[in-house]
Amino acid sequence: MKKFLALVLSLCLVLSLAACGGKTADDDTGEGSKTGGTIQVGLNSAPVSMNIWCQNDLNSATIMNLVCPNLVAIDDDGNKYDYLTESSESNEDCTVWTIKLKELYWNDGTPVTSADLLFTAKYGVEHHIGFFDSYYGLVDFEKSSCPDERTVEFALTSGNVNFWKGAGNWIPVMRESEWSSVEEPTTYSYSGAGYGPYYISEWVDGEYVTLKRNPYFTQANDGAGACIDEVVFRVYTDENAMVLALQNGEVDVCANFLSASSISQLQSNSNYQIESVGSLGYTLITFSQTNELLQDVNVRKALAASCDREALVNVAMSGAATPMYTPISPVYSDFTASNIRQPEFDTAAAASILENAGYVDTNGDGIRESADGKPLSFTITYKGTMANVDGIMSILSSDFAKAGVELKLQPVDAATFSANVTQGHKYDISYSSWGTIDDVDTTLLTVFGIGQTLNFMEFNSQEQEDLLNAMQSETDYNKRLELLNQWQTWFVENLPCCHLFVPNNTYAADTTNFTGWHLSPGNSAFLACANFVNVHAK
């Protein structure tokens, strides 16, 4: 794991492009700190809802990260640590985990208890929502208990070395008194209560979200809590509108990472703190198994061979990314040392695969058809606000056409993407980006397991399931690595999806009125809870 951590560190060291960069998280705390004020945050698309337990929208998660933060956070080196828990310990075979909460309070002063945490796990698993089956599915609730008001003892049916790193980093606490009577969690409108530094004061769909300071949050600034009184998230139509708002002084920080063209507009102004961090996620296209044509591995292999990663990185991303040839991100050097690779870019080879599998162009329109006359014409669904997405789609559609495949573009907003792809599974091909895929030697089950929330392509393989379950329960690192390589071999032979590149994410904040901005790896950038609580007015 030392190699892995060293590479994460090298990729995730913050590179400041402005004179005001290079701060650490603690630079602006202490006697010189100031409290009060309102920070305006720009979003490049509308958040889906505050019920983040039941959906996987990044902008929603960024907002709620300040309201109901995850108990485990990621530091500057890419390591996970107990943030809002005092400790997390396991027995030797990792079948019993003891978690002790720090002193946390909801914004009405009611304490967060061990009963809330144990309830969260049980309720989520019983209702099969979000990531709960992935992270808490191994919990034996009859044997689990709360020894005191802030301690939970989770008993697992089999060992999992990364149990708390996963569950604590991905699933916030649910308030038992609010959720226990909710029969249908996926349609529930959450109250906005928070145990983090803020709570939801107002949420106006498609326009703005206002957070107010939680006076009972003491886990920052020597017990004083967050410095800023109010945070307003403002929704813009796209990245260009969001960046213009930053330039006009309408917002103080952009929540989303920016394209190279946007950065070029900002970097000459020394008031902007512009920083980059290597992503712990990656971009990908998925092949929905609800489409009969995409059930054919020959079609999937041909499409994968039509993906020009070099062009995507150097042209569409202007070099601000790293090609991803292996099933696992190159960030994790130990896990990619085997160099098991996805199909190389070769449109002639892709055309040959399809030809040999019986897909031919019978009418001269450039689109191949199956033996029963179905054209290889697919709609690719993606969020239209994603950085550099137009250039990416241009390259993909052009290269797919060279193999005899039509790619019809369908840009949508975040809510529609969630409804049609991640929740509804009503699509052909999707393009998206994982913000963070972590602990890959044990948590790939959350992405590819049968019936798992993130397996929205519905590629259900028992062979894969057995490998992923074996990885999760294996406590010996070298044996897990062997199993991981077996899975990577399976992946390139079956291709449930195709991984493209790892972005180098760049963010911008205005230092005119506020200071203390600090960037760490992960999904929330400058808005990560552990860092944002130190931002204050000048």
N, C-alpha and C positions, 0 to 999 in steps of 0.2 A: 504493500500500500504506500510505501514511501515514494516510489516512482510516481504513483498516481497523484499524491499530494503535491509533489514538486511540480508536476506539469500543470495541475490546477492553479498552483500559485503563479507560475510563469504566465499562464493565460489570463489570469484574473487580477493581476496587479493593476491597479488603477493608473491609467496614463492621463495626466492632466494636460489639456491642450491650451489652458488659459493660465495666466500668471497667478490667479487666486486659487489654483488647485493644490492638491497634495496634502490636504488636511487628514488627520485621523479622527476617529469618532469622538474622542474626548477633548479635542482642541478647544472647543467653545463651551465647555461646561465649567462649573465652579463659580467663583466669586463674580466673574465678569458677565455671567449669563443674564439675559433680560427675558422677562415674561410678557405675555400679551400679544395682540396683533392677530391679523387674519392673513393666511397664505392662500393664494389662488393657484389652483393646479389645472393644467390643461390635459384633456383626454382626446385622443384621435377618433374615438367612436363612443357610442353610448354604452354604459354598463348594463348588463342584463337584469340583475336584481341583487338585493342585499342578502338573499338566501343562498349564500355561497356553499352551503353543505350539499346542495342538490344540483349544482351546475358548475361548469369549469371555464367561466369567462375570466380572462386575465384582468380587464379593467375593474370588474366587480371585486375580484380578489385583492387588487391593489388598494381599493377603498376600504374593504372590510379588514385588511391586514392591520389597519390602525384602530379598528373597533373591536374585533375579536381576533387578536393575533395568534399565530401558531405558537405553541409552547416551546418548540425547538426552532432555532434560527441558524443562519449560515454566516460565518465570519469572513474576514477579508481574504483568508487563505482557502476558502471553499470548504472549510470544515464545519460540521454541524455541532452545535453546543446547546446545553440546557439554558434557555433564555428565561422563560417564566416558570421553570421548574427548578427546585433546589438540587435535585439529584434524580438519576435514573440508573438503576442497577439491576443486574440479572444474576441468576444462578449459573452454574458452570455450563449446563447444556442449553441455556437461553430459553427455558420453558416457563420460567417465572420471572416477571419483571416488576420491580417496586419503584413507583413513581411518586415523588413528593413535590407538591405544588408550592410555589412561593405565595406570599400573601397577596391575593388578588380580590378586587371588589367590582361588582357591577356598578354602573353609574348612579344607582339609587342607594349605594352604600352596603348592599347585601353581599356577603362574602361568596366567592367562588369556592366550592367545596369538592372534596374527593367524590362525593355522591354525584355531583354534576358531571365529572369526568367519566366515571364508570357508567352513568346513565347515557352519556354521549355515545360511547362505544356500543352499548347494547341496543339502544334505540336505532342507531344507524344501520347496524347489521340486521336487526329484525325487519326493518323497512327497506333494506337493500338500496340505500341511496348513496350517491356520490362514490367516494373512494373507500367507504367503510368496509365492504367485503374484502377489499384488497389489503387493508392495514389492520383491521380488527377481526377479520374472519376466523383467525386461529384461536381467539379468546374463548376459554371455557368459562362462561359467566356464572355457572353454579359454583365453581371453585374460586372465582375472583372475589375480592372483598375490599372494604375500606377500613383499615385498622384505626385510622383517626380522621379528623376533619380535612386533612390536607394530603393524605397518603392513600394511594390505590395499589393493590397487589393484583396484577394481571396474571392469571394462570393460562398458559397456552397448551393446545392439544399437541403441538410439536414445536421444536425449537426454531427460533428466528433471530439471528444475530443482529439484525437491523430493525427489530420490531419498533422500538421507540423512536429511532431516527426517522423512520417512515411515518408512523402514526402522529408523532408529536410535531413533525414539520408540515403535515398536510391537512390535518383535521382540527379545526378550532373547537373549543368547548361549547356545548349547547347547554342552555339554562334549563334544568329539569322542570322548574315551576312553570316555564312557558311552553316547553315542547311536549311534556308528558300527555297532554290532552289533544295533541295534534294527530289526527288520524291519517291525513294525506300530506306528508311533508313536502312533496314536490310542488304543490300548488299553494303552500302556505306563505303568507306575507309576513316576513319577520318584523319584529317590533323595532329593531335598530338598537337594542340595548347593547352596551359594550362593557367588557372588563379590561380592555386596553386603554390607551391614553385618550380615546375619544369615543363618542357614541353618535348615532345618526340623529340629527335634529330635523332634517328635511330631505326628502328624496323626490325629485320631480323628473320622471322618466324623460330621457332624451334632452334634458336641459342642464340640470345641475344637481349636486348632492352637497349638503352642508353638514359638517361634523362639528360638534361642540366638545370642549375639553372635559374629560372625566375627572372630577375633583378628587376621586378616591383612588386614582392610579398613582402608586408610589414607587414603581420600579424604574425610576429614572431620576437623574440629577439629585442624588442623595435624599430621595424620598419626596422631592418637590413635584415630581411628575413631568409632563410635557411642558415645554416653554410656550408654545403657540396656543392661543385661546380657541381659534376657529380655523377650520380648513374647508375651503369651498372647491369642489371638483367641477369644472366647467366642460361641457361636451361640445366638441367641434366636429365638423363634417369629415375632416380628413387631416392628415399630417400638415399639409400646407397651411390650412386655416389655424391649426394649433400653433405652428411656428410663428405665423404672423401675429397671433395674439401675444406671444412671448415678446416679440420685437416691439409691439405697441404698448407693452406694459400692462396688458389685461391680465396676464398670468405671471406667476413668479417661477414656475418650474413646469417642465413637460414630463408627464408620467411615463410616456412611451419612448422607446429608443427611436433615433432619427436616422434618416437616410443620409448618404454622403452629400447630396445636393443641399439638404437643409443645413448640415453642419458647415458647409462652405459659406453660407449666408451669415452665420453667427460668429465664426471663430475670430473675425477681425475685431470684435467688440470685447474689450477686456472685462466688461461687467458680467459676461457669461462664463460660468464655470462649466466647462465641457469636459466630460470624462468618459473613458471607454472601459469596458470590462468584458472579458471572454464569457460567452454564454455557456451555461450548463445544460442547455437544450440544443435543439437542432430543427431544421425544416425538413418536411417530408411530404410525399404524396401517398395517399392511401387508396386501396382498391376495394370498393364495397362488394361484398360477396352476395348482395341482393341482386346484382347484375350478373346474369348467366354467363355472358361473355368473359367477364373478369374472374370467373371461377376457373377458367383454363389457365394453368400455370404458364403455358407458352405465350399467351397474351401478356401476362404480367411480366415475364422475362423480357419480352420484346419492348414493352413500355419502359422497363428499367434500363434497358440498353439504349434507349432514346433520350436519356437524361444527360446532358452535357454539363457536368459540374464545374468544369473550368470556365465555361462561358457564363454560367450562372454567377460564379464568384467574381470573375474579373470584369465582366461587362455589366450585368444587372446590379451586382453589389459593389461595383467599383473597388474590388479588392478587399472589402471590409468583411471577410468571411473566410472560412477554411473548408475546402472540399471534404465531404464525408464519404469515403469509399467503403468503410467497414460498417457492419450492422450496429456497432457500438461507437459512440462519439470518440474521436481521437483525443479528447481531453483526458480520457482514462487510459493511460499508456499501458498499464499492466493487462488490461482487458482486450487491447487491440494488438498486442505483440504477435499474436498468431497470424495477423494480416489476412484473415479470411474476408474476402472482398465481394461486394455486390457486382453485378455485370458491368463491364467496362462500356463506355460510350462508343457505340458503333451502329449507326443507323442502317448500314448495309447488312450487318449481322442480324439486326432486329427484323429487317424485311425478310431475311432468309428464314429466320425462326418461324415467322408467320406463314410464309410460303409453304414450308415443309409441314406445317400443322394444318394446311388446307384452307388458309385464308387468302383469297385471291381477289383482285379487282376485275370483276366481270363486265363492268359497263364503262370503264375508262374515266371515271370521275375522280380517280386518285385515292379512293377509299376502299380498302379491302373488305370482303364479306365472308361470313362463315359459310359452311356447306349448305346451311338452310337459308341463306340469303340475308342474314342480319349484318348490317354494316358495322365496322369497327369505328363507331362514332360515339364519343363519350363527352358528357358535360363535366367540367372541372369546377367545383364550387370552392370559393375562397373569400376571405374578408377583404373587401375592396380597399380598406384603409391600411393594409399591411405595407410596410416600407418596401419600396422598389418592386412592388408586386407586378406592375405593368410590364417592366422589362423581363421579369421572370416568366410571366405568361407568354410573352412574345417568343422567347427562346424555346420554351417547352412545346408550344403549339407548332412552331416551325419545324422542329426536329421530329416530332411525332408524325407530322405530315410526310416527311421523307421516308418513313417506314410504312406509310399507307394507312395511318390512323388519324381520324379527325378529332380535334380537341376543341370543344365549344366552351367559351369562357362565361362563367357565371359569378361575377363579383356581387357579394351581398353584405349586409351589415352584420354586426356581431350577434344580434338576437336571432336573425334568420339562419346564420351559420349554426348556431346552437340548436335551433329547432329542427333544421334539416339534416345536419351532419352528426354532431356529437350526441344529441338526444334522440332525434327522429330516425337516423340511419336511412334517410331517403335521398340518396345521391349516387353518382357513379364513381367519380374520382374527387378527392379533396386535396387541397394544398393548405398547409397550416404550419405552425411552428410551436414546438414544445418549449415552454419557458425554462423548465428544469426537469431533467430526467436523472435522478440521483440514485445512489446505492444500487447500481445496475446489476450487481451480482446477486441481489436478492429481490429486487422490486420490479423486474421486467414482467412479473405476473400481473401487475396492475395495468399494464399496457396491452399485453397479448393474451392474458388468460381467458378461458371460456366464460362468457357472460360478464367480464369485467367492464367497468364504466368506460375506460379509454379504448377498449376494443370495439370502437364504433364501426369498423369495417366488417365486423362479425366473422372474422376468420377464426373458426373454432377447430382446433386440432388437438386430439388427445395426446399425440406424441409430444407436441410442444408443451402441453399442460403438465405432463409428467416430468419433463426436464425442468420446467420453471419451479414446480413444487419441490423437486429434489434440491435445487439451488437454494431455495428459501430456507430449508431446514438443515442444510449441511453447515456445520460449525467450523470445519477445517477449510481454511482459505484456499489452499492449493487444489483441494478436491472441488471446491466451488468453481475455481478457474477452469478445471477440466470440463465440468458440466456446462459452463458458459461457452466454451469453445464448441462443444457439441451442439448447443443451441444456435450459435452463429452459423455453423455448417448447415443446420436445418433451415435457418432463415434464408440464406442465399439460394437454397434449392427450391424454396417455396414462395418467397417474396410476398408476404401479406401486405407489405407496403415498400416504399423505396425512400431511403434516407438521402438527403441532398447535400446540405452544408451546415456548418456551425457558424452563426453570425458573431461578429465582434460588435457588441451593442454599445452605442454611444448616446449619452443623455446630456441634457442642458438644463441649467438652473441660473436664474438671475440673482446676482449678489448685491444688487443695488440697495435693497431694503432688508434682506435677511442673510444670515451667515450660518455656518455650521453644517452645510451640505456635505454629505459623505456617501460614497458609493461602495456597495459590496455586491458580490455575485448573487444571483437569484432573480426572482420575478419582479420585485417591487422597486429596484433601483434606488433613487434618492428618497423614495417614500417607504423604504423598509423600516418597520416599526422601531427596531433597536437603534437605528441611526437618526430617524426623523425626530425623535423626542428631544434631540439636542439642537435642532435648528431653532434659531431665535432672531428677533429683530435687532438691527444694528443700533 
